[in-house]
Amino acid sequence: MTWGPFGIVRANARAYVLMNAGAYGLLVIGFGVGIIFPHLSQAQHARLTDDGTADLVRSLINSPWLFALTILAVNTVKMGALTIVLPSLIVPFSGIALFGYWAYTTGVTLVPASQIGWVALIPHCLTVIIEFQAYILFLSGAYLLGKCWMWPRTVGIENRRQGYRRGLGQLGWLALPAAILLAVGAVYEAFSLRYLVHPLAQWLL
């Protein structure tokens, strides 16, 4: 039995690679769809305006540490806990499906609506890479939980109850580096939007 986040990833490298391919692949597909059908991207931007997300970002962008804490809370609670982990604790693999839909719609939403939006996308690409790596660790944990739960004998366990406990432990280990990555991503996102986009726009536009 392998414990520790790096040991778990190494022991399940194929699943980890597939999660990477699926997550980034759906994001890229969504981005392509948003470019081909701009009205879909515009609808997502309008939704962010209507639900207050755009106003919240504008109100916090000049306070990068508060902005980073807000980003971290949203990414940890809404995405990590409520979208991926909690559903997977109830229905095997359901968090993976929910994240897949979110990754696709996020790709559509990322299509910029203006020139400065394309400039902002340059530093934001690193944000996407960091945060998606965190989500992929959660997804890998959700996959291992479902595998141990539904097919315990494939991992050398006799019943599903023990399999659930094994999978939950592996998910917990993978959540540790995921949380660190989310914290790093939140700080980078907040400070890059505050201090990098404007100089880049002046240089490129």
C-alpha positions in Angstrom: 0.0 0.0 0.0 1.4 3.4 -1.1 0.9 6.5 1.0 2.1 10.1 0.7 0.9 12.3 -2.2 3.9 11.7 -4.5 3.8 7.9 -3.9 0.1 7.8 -4.7 0.6 9.8 -7.9 3.5 7.5 -9.0 1.6 4.4 -8.2 -1.4 5.7 -10.3 0.5 7.6 -13.0 -1.7 6.4 -15.8 -4.8 7.8 -14.1 -3.0 11.0 -13.3 -2.0 11.5 -16.9 -5.6 10.7 -18.1 -7.0 13.3 -15.6 -4.5 15.9 -17.0 -5.5 15.1 -20.6 -9.2 15.2 -19.8 -9.1 18.4 -17.8 -6.9 20.5 -20.1 -8.6 18.9 -23.1 -12.1 20.0 -22.1 -10.8 23.4 -21.3 -9.2 23.8 -24.8 -12.3 22.4 -26.5 -14.5 24.9 -24.6 -12.1 27.7 -25.6 -12.3 26.7 -29.2 -16.0 26.5 -29.1 -16.1 30.0 -27.6 -14.0 31.4 -30.5 -16.1 29.7 -33.2 -19.4 30.6 -31.5 -18.7 34.0 -29.9 -22.3 34.4 -28.7 -21.7 31.5 -26.3 -18.7 33.3 -24.8 -20.7 36.5 -24.6 -23.5 34.7 -22.8 -21.0 33.5 -20.2 -19.6 37.0 -19.7 -23.1 38.4 -19.3 -23.8 35.7 -16.7 -20.7 36.8 -14.7 -22.0 40.4 -14.9 -25.5 39.5 -13.8 -24.5 37.3 -10.9 -22.1 40.0 -9.5 -18.9 38.2 -10.1 -17.5 40.9 -12.5 -18.3 43.6 -10.0 -16.7 41.6 -7.1 -13.5 41.3 -9.1 -13.4 45.0 -9.9 -14.0 45.9 -6.3 -11.2 43.7 -5.0 -8.5 44.0 -7.7 -6.8 47.0 -5.9 -6.5 44.9 -2.7 -4.5 41.9 -4.0 -4.2 40.1 -0.6 -8.0 40.3 0.0 -8.5 39.3 -3.6 -6.2 36.3 -3.2 -8.1 35.2 -0.1 -11.4 35.5 -1.9 -10.0 33.5 -4.9 -8.6 30.8 -2.5 -12.0 30.5 -0.7 -13.9 30.1 -4.0 -11.5 27.6 -5.5 -11.2 25.6 -2.3 -14.8 25.5 -1.2 -16.8 25.8 -4.4 -14.5 23.8 -6.7 -12.4 21.5 -4.6 -14.9 20.6 -1.9 -18.4 21.1 -3.4 -17.8 20.3 -7.0 -15.3 17.5 -6.9 -14.9 16.0 -3.4 -18.4 16.1 -1.8 -20.3 14.6 -4.8 -17.6 11.9 -5.1 -18.2 10.9 -1.4 -21.8 10.2 -2.2 -21.8 9.0 -5.8 -18.6 7.4 -7.2 -16.9 9.5 -9.8 -19.6 12.1 -9.9 -17.2 14.9 -9.0 -15.2 14.0 -12.1 -18.2 14.5 -14.3 -19.2 17.8 -12.7 -15.6 19.1 -13.1 -15.6 18.1 -16.7 -18.6 20.2 -17.4 -17.1 23.1 -15.5 -13.8 22.8 -17.4 -15.6 23.0 -20.7 -17.7 26.1 -19.7 -14.7 27.7 -18.2 -12.9 27.3 -21.6 -15.9 29.1 -23.2 -15.8 31.9 -20.6 -12.0 32.4 -21.0 -12.4 33.7 -24.6 -11.6 37.4 -24.2 -14.2 40.0 -25.3 -11.6 42.8 -25.8 -8.0 43.5 -26.7 -7.0 44.0 -23.1 -8.7 40.7 -22.3 -6.3 38.9 -24.7 -3.4 40.7 -22.9 -4.7 39.6 -19.5 -4.9 36.0 -20.8 -1.1 35.9 -21.1 -0.3 35.9 -17.4 -3.6 34.2 -16.6 -2.5 31.1 -18.5 -0.1 30.3 -15.7 -2.9 30.7 -13.2 -4.9 28.1 -15.2 -2.0 25.7 -15.2 -1.4 26.0 -11.4 -5.1 25.8 -10.4 -5.9 23.0 -12.8 -3.0 20.9 -11.3 -4.7 21.3 -7.9 -8.0 20.2 -9.3 -6.4 17.3 -11.1 -5.0 16.1 -7.7 -8.6 16.3 -6.3 -9.9 14.5 -9.4 -7.2 11.7 -9.0 -8.3 11.3 -5.4 -11.9 11.1 -6.4 -11.0 8.5 -9.0 -9.1 6.4 -6.5 -12.0 6.7 -4.0 -14.4 5.5 -6.6 -12.1 2.6 -7.7 -11.5 1.4 -4.1 -15.1 1.8 -3.2 -16.7 0.1 -6.3 -14.0 -2.6 -7.0 -12.1 -3.1 -3.7 -10.6 -6.5 -4.8 -8.6 -4.7 -7.6 -6.6 -3.0 -4.8 -6.4 -6.0 -2.6 -9.3 -5.2 -0.2 -12.1 -7.5 0.6 -15.1 -5.3 1.0 -16.4 -1.9 -0.1 -16.4 -0.4 3.3 -12.7 -1.0 3.7 -12.2 0.2 0.1 -14.1 3.4 0.9 -11.8 4.1 3.8 -8.7 3.4 1.7 -9.8 5.7 -1.1 -10.7 8.4 1.4 -7.2 8.2 2.9 -5.7 8.6 -0.5 -7.9 11.5 -1.4 -6.9 13.2 1.8 -3.2 12.8 1.0 -3.7 14.3 -2.5 -5.7 17.2 -1.0 -2.6 18.4 0.8 -0.5 19.4 -2.2 -3.8 20.5 -4.0 -4.4 23.0 -1.2 -0.9 24.4 -1.5 -1.2 24.8 -5.2 -4.5 26.6 -4.8 -2.9 29.0 -2.4 0.0 29.7 -4.8 -2.4 30.1 -7.7 -4.7 32.5 -5.8 -1.8 34.8 -4.8 -0.3 34.7 -8.3 -3.7 35.4 -9.9 -4.5 38.3 -7.7 -1.1 40.0 -8.0 -0.8 39.3 -11.7 -4.1 40.9 -12.5 -3.2 43.9 -10.3 0.4 44.5 -11.4 1.1 42.7 -14.7 -1.9 43.3 -17.0 -1.7 47.1 -17.2 2.1 47.2 -18.1 1.6 44.4 -20.6 -1.3 46.2 -22.2 0.8 49.5 -22.5 3.6 47.5 -24.1 1.5 45.4 -26.5 -1.4 47.6 -27.4 
